[in-house]
Amino acid sequence: MEVVLSGNEQYDELVTMYFDGGVERKRLTTIRKQAAATTTETARTDTETTGGEIPGNNSEEMPDDVSITAGYKAVYDLYNDDNRTEFDVTYGASERSSRCVLNENTGMIDYIVYNGKSPNGKCCIYVRYKVDASADETVSYDEGHMVDIYAYVLETKKVVSSGKKQWEDTGSDEFIDVTEK
């Protein structure tokens, strides 16, 4: 079983627990795009096997990795202002812990995060954040502030901005049309 621990007072951490009692911990943070991975492993054996499909995990309900990456690329192409920043998606323990840096300036990083499918299932949703880097150039991604939310329409490959700066804001009419109807 894998669990991602996150919060404002700690770095995100992936904890993997095995049936044999072994535990593996990995820090999920970056320092200037370099993974600061520290892994601690305890009493792990190679007895794990790969299971079948997870009950209720219908692949038709979930967008595949190709669609998620295509959505990242479409948003990146529209909103990347920094030609020095190369398109790159950093994946964490799950799709929802992935991110793509749009712009990286001294002391500030502008990035997007995949947030799942829209209520109508026709779009991938991406949230754009800005976060300040600390003096020692470390970045705490959970301290970012929301800039906008985007819908990547799977059928048309179009990106629609919501104009939302906070979760409770009302999105644009076009955003509501493509995500809810």
Secondary structure, 3 states (H helix, E strand, C coil): CEEEEEECCEEEEEEEECCCCCEEEEECCEECCEECCCEEEECCCCCCCCCCCCCCCCCCCCCCHHHHHHHHHHHHHHHCCCCCCCCCEECCCCHHHCEEEEEEECCEEEEEEEEEECCCCCEEEEEEEEEECCCCCECCHHHCEEEEEEEEECCCCCEEECCCCCCCCCCCHHHHHHHHC
